[in-house]
């Protein structure tokens, strides 16, 4: 009986690793049209008696404004092109900050971690979900390119009530396509990402405008996002923040 139980456990573990690795490999090449979060939000809308609203258009990175990756790096993860999925310096600083009671808690999730969560997992703060997030972050960092991670991030992230991805946000908030977004519009969208269901880029508050300006300032120190196959030039890196090449 015990041997049979162990055999079942080994089979289940092998199945889990096989399916998850296969899904990550598949999503290295295939568009991601639906995510667990989108499904969860639809059920939440139904439970609240609302009509199901889901706006999502998958577009390649080539059809997204070149300012958008720069804006989200300035806002969310300035060391994105340097780290291997986890920014340990940011984690250390966040832990030191959060150790002081009364201060607003700071997170240290990288764009890679957020992509792993958005594409493969559900929202939440449990240790189980966090463990899966670490696992999927490790996988995408070793199977996907940085360009693919950014592409998946910009296409899957929640950007409003029922709005997912930058192209849907550009259409419903700016009446244009993602590739036509201006620099300041990209900064404004990035400014909403701490809480896109609270902050609306189509109706920005004074706080959101201030954050937009801060992001635009930070964008000056980050060069254009590299195209697929291009290497990061170490000469452009100074203190973990990317500088414009002279």
Backbone torsions as a table, in degrees:
resi	resn	phi	psi	omega
1	UNK	NA	-45.5	179.8
2	UNK	-64.0	-42.0	-180.0
3	UNK	-63.5	-38.0	179.2
4	UNK	-66.6	-40.0	178.1
5	UNK	-63.1	-44.0	179.0
6	UNK	-63.6	-36.7	179.7
7	UNK	-65.9	-39.7	178.3
8	UNK	-65.2	-42.3	178.8
9	UNK	-61.0	-45.6	179.3
10	UNK	-62.2	-39.2	179.3
11	UNK	-65.1	-42.7	179.8
12	UNK	-66.0	-42.0	178.6
13	UNK	-63.2	-44.5	178.1
14	UNK	-62.8	-39.0	177.9
15	UNK	-64.8	-41.7	179.6
16	UNK	-60.7	-50.8	-178.6
17	UNK	-65.1	-38.9	-179.9
18	UNK	-63.8	-46.4	-177.8
19	UNK	-69.9	-40.1	-178.5
20	UNK	-69.4	-41.4	178.3
21	UNK	-66.0	-40.6	178.6
22	UNK	-62.4	-40.5	-179.7
23	UNK	-66.8	-38.8	178.3
24	UNK	-66.1	-41.8	177.8
25	UNK	-62.7	-43.3	-179.7
26	UNK	-63.0	-42.8	-179.3
27	UNK	-74.0	-5.9	172.5
28	UNK	-67.5	-24.3	-175.2
29	UNK	-121.6	-28.6	-174.0
30	UNK	-92.5	146.5	173.2
31	UNK	-62.1	149.4	180.0
32	UNK	-106.8	99.6	-173.4
33	UNK	-88.8	-22.8	-177.4
34	UNK	-143.9	145.1	178.8
35	UNK	-131.1	161.6	178.2
36	UNK	-55.7	-38.8	-179.3
37	UNK	-62.5	-40.7	179.0
38	UNK	-60.2	-42.8	179.7
39	UNK	-65.2	-43.9	179.7
40	UNK	-61.0	-44.7	-180.0
41	UNK	-63.2	-36.7	178.5
42	UNK	-64.1	-42.2	178.0
43	UNK	-66.5	-36.4	176.8
44	UNK	-63.7	-41.5	178.2
45	UNK	-62.3	-41.2	178.7
46	UNK	-64.6	-42.6	-178.8
47	UNK	-66.6	-24.9	178.4
48	UNK	-90.6	4.1	178.4
49	UNK	76.1	19.4	-179.6
50	UNK	-100.2	161.8	173.8
51	UNK	-70.7	146.3	178.6
52	UNK	-70.4	125.6	179.0
53	UNK	-123.8	118.8	179.3
54	UNK	-145.0	105.8	178.0
55	UNK	-109.6	115.8	-178.3
56	UNK	-154.9	124.7	176.5
57	UNK	-126.4	121.6	175.4
58	UNK	-80.5	126.1	175.8
59	UNK	-132.7	147.6	179.6
60	UNK	-71.1	161.4	-179.3
61	UNK	-61.1	-28.6	178.7
62	UNK	-66.7	-19.0	-178.9
63	UNK	-109.0	25.3	173.8
64	UNK	-120.1	138.8	179.9
65	UNK	-48.9	132.8	179.4
66	UNK	-62.5	-16.2	177.9
67	UNK	-77.1	-20.5	-173.6
68	UNK	-67.5	-48.3	176.5
69	UNK	-59.7	-37.7	179.0
70	UNK	-64.4	-40.2	-178.6
71	UNK	-65.2	-44.1	-178.2
72	UNK	-72.8	-30.1	174.1
73	UNK	-67.2	-42.2	178.6
74	UNK	-62.3	-35.6	-176.4
75	UNK	-84.8	-43.5	-167.2
76	UNK	-109.1	-32.4	-167.8
77	UNK	-164.8	85.0	-175.8
78	UNK	-71.8	-16.3	179.0
79	UNK	-101.8	19.2	-175.2
80	UNK	-53.3	-43.8	-177.1
81	UNK	-79.5	-4.4	-178.4
82	UNK	-101.8	-39.2	-172.6
83	UNK	-87.0	171.8	179.4
84	UNK	-105.4	36.0	177.2
85	UNK	113.1	-24.9	-177.7
86	UNK	-133.2	128.0	179.4
87	UNK	-98.6	93.3	-173.6
88	UNK	-68.4	-28.4	175.3
89	UNK	-65.4	-43.3	179.0
90	UNK	-66.9	-37.0	178.5
91	UNK	-63.5	-42.3	179.3
92	UNK	-63.8	-45.3	-179.3
93	UNK	-65.4	-39.2	179.1
94	UNK	-65.3	-40.3	179.5
95	UNK	-64.6	-41.7	178.6
96	UNK	-64.9	-40.6	178.6
97	UNK	-66.0	-44.6	-175.5
98	UNK	-72.5	-14.0	179.5
99	UNK	-70.9	-19.2	179.7
100	UNK	-89.5	119.0	-178.4
101	UNK	-66.4	146.1	177.4
102	UNK	92.4	-14.1	179.6
103	UNK	-89.3	149.5	176.8
104	UNK	-66.0	130.4	-176.5
105	UNK	-65.4	137.3	177.1
106	UNK	-106.6	140.4	174.2
107	UNK	-99.3	170.8	179.8
108	UNK	-140.0	26.8	-179.7
109	UNK	-71.2	131.4	178.0
110	UNK	-83.3	170.6	175.5
111	UNK	-60.9	-36.0	178.2
112	UNK	-63.3	-45.1	178.3
113	UNK	-63.6	-42.2	179.3
114	UNK	-65.0	-36.1	177.6
115	UNK	-65.9	-44.8	177.6
116	UNK	-57.7	-43.5	179.5
117	UNK	-67.2	-46.3	-175.8
118	UNK	-65.5	-37.6	-173.4
119	UNK	-86.0	-37.4	-170.0
120	UNK	-114.8	-16.4	-168.9
121	UNK	-125.3	-175.3	-180.0
122	UNK	-110.2	158.8	178.1
123	UNK	-72.2	152.4	-179.9
124	UNK	150.7	172.5	-176.8
125	UNK	-126.7	17.3	-179.0
126	UNK	-71.5	157.4	178.5
127	UNK	-65.2	-32.9	178.7
128	UNK	-62.7	-48.5	-179.7
129	UNK	-64.7	-38.3	178.9
130	UNK	-63.6	-37.9	177.9
131	UNK	-64.1	-43.5	176.5
132	UNK	-63.3	-36.0	179.3
133	UNK	-62.7	-43.3	177.6
134	UNK	-61.3	-43.8	-179.1
135	UNK	-61.5	-50.3	-178.1
136	UNK	-69.9	-32.0	175.6
137	UNK	-62.3	-44.3	177.4
138	UNK	-59.1	-43.6	-178.3
139	UNK	-64.6	-49.9	-175.5
140	UNK	-68.4	-30.8	178.6
141	UNK	-68.4	-26.1	-178.7
142	UNK	-99.9	-15.6	-178.3
143	UNK	-109.1	-34.9	179.7
144	UNK	-97.0	160.6	170.8
145	UNK	-85.7	166.3	176.0
146	UNK	-61.8	-34.2	179.5
147	UNK	-65.7	-40.5	179.0
148	UNK	-67.9	-38.6	177.4
149	UNK	-61.5	-45.1	179.0
150	UNK	-64.5	-40.9	179.6
151	UNK	-61.8	-45.1	178.8
152	UNK	-66.0	-38.8	179.3
153	UNK	-62.0	-49.3	-176.5
154	UNK	-70.2	-18.6	179.4
155	UNK	-95.6	-19.3	-173.2
156	UNK	-111.1	-17.9	-174.2
157	UNK	-67.5	141.8	177.9
158	UNK	-72.0	128.5	-175.7
159	UNK	-128.0	20.7	179.6
160	UNK	156.4	178.3	-179.8
161	UNK	-69.7	105.8	-179.1
162	UNK	79.4	9.1	-178.6
163	UNK	-113.7	125.6	-177.0
164	UNK	-131.6	128.7	178.4
165	UNK	89.6	153.9	-172.7
166	UNK	-71.1	-29.9	-178.6
167	UNK	-69.9	-41.1	176.9
168	UNK	-66.2	-38.5	177.6
169	UNK	-63.7	-42.9	179.5
170	UNK	-61.8	-39.5	-178.4
171	UNK	-69.6	-48.3	-172.1
172	UNK	-85.6	-19.3	179.5
173	UNK	-107.6	-23.7	-176.6
174	UNK	-128.6	-1.1	177.7
175	UNK	57.6	45.3	178.2
176	UNK	-155.4	177.6	177.6
177	UNK	-90.6	160.7	-177.1
178	UNK	-59.8	-34.6	-177.2
179	UNK	-72.2	-13.7	-177.9
180	UNK	-101.1	3.6	-179.4
181	UNK	-65.9	138.4	176.6
182	UNK	-81.9	167.7	-178.4
183	UNK	-58.1	-46.9	-177.5
184	UNK	-69.0	-30.2	177.1
185	UNK	-69.4	-38.8	176.6
186	UNK	-63.3	-41.5	178.2
187	UNK	-64.6	-37.2	179.3
188	UNK	-67.1	-42.2	177.1
189	UNK	-62.5	-44.9	179.4
190	UNK	-62.2	-31.1	-179.2
191	UNK	-66.5	-23.8	-178.7
192	UNK	-82.2	-13.6	-168.2
193	UNK	-64.0	-22.7	173.4
194	UNK	-59.2	-31.6	179.4
195	UNK	-160.0	78.6	-175.0
196	UNK	-67.6	-13.0	176.7
197	UNK	-86.6	-15.4	177.5
198	UNK	-98.8	-43.6	-177.7
199	UNK	-98.7	128.6	-173.5
200	UNK	-113.1	117.0	-178.5
201	UNK	-69.4	-16.3	177.1
202	UNK	-84.8	-13.1	179.8
203	UNK	-144.2	68.0	-171.7
204	UNK	-69.4	139.2	175.5
205	UNK	-83.0	167.3	175.7
206	UNK	-56.7	-39.2	178.3
207	UNK	-61.8	-41.5	-179.2
208	UNK	-66.3	-36.8	177.5
209	UNK	-65.0	-39.7	178.4
210	UNK	-64.8	-42.4	178.9
211	UNK	-65.8	-37.5	176.1
212	UNK	-57.8	-45.3	179.6
213	UNK	-63.9	-39.4	178.2
214	UNK	-62.9	-42.2	179.9
215	UNK	-66.2	-40.7	177.9
216	UNK	-61.2	-36.8	176.6
217	UNK	-65.1	-43.5	179.7
218	UNK	-66.7	-31.1	-179.5
219	UNK	-63.3	-22.7	179.3
220	UNK	-65.3	-22.2	-176.9
221	UNK	-99.9	7.1	-179.0
222	UNK	-122.3	124.4	-177.3
223	UNK	-77.2	-179.9	177.4
224	UNK	-59.2	143.9	-179.9
225	UNK	-68.5	132.8	-176.5
226	UNK	-67.2	147.1	176.4
227	UNK	-78.4	164.1	-179.7
228	UNK	-54.6	128.7	178.4
229	UNK	93.9	-15.8	178.7
230	UNK	-79.7	140.8	178.6
231	UNK	-88.7	157.1	174.3
232	UNK	-80.5	127.2	178.6
233	UNK	-82.6	113.1	-178.1
234	UNK	-56.3	-24.4	-178.5
235	UNK	-69.1	-17.8	-179.7
236	UNK	-88.6	-1.6	-176.4
237	UNK	-100.9	129.1	177.4
238	UNK	-141.9	108.6	177.4
239	UNK	67.8	24.1	177.5
240	UNK	86.9	-5.4	178.0
241	UNK	-113.3	135.4	-176.1
242	UNK	-78.4	131.3	179.2
243	UNK	-103.9	151.2	174.4
244	UNK	-66.6	138.8	176.1
245	UNK	-73.5	143.1	179.0
246	UNK	-81.5	NA	NA
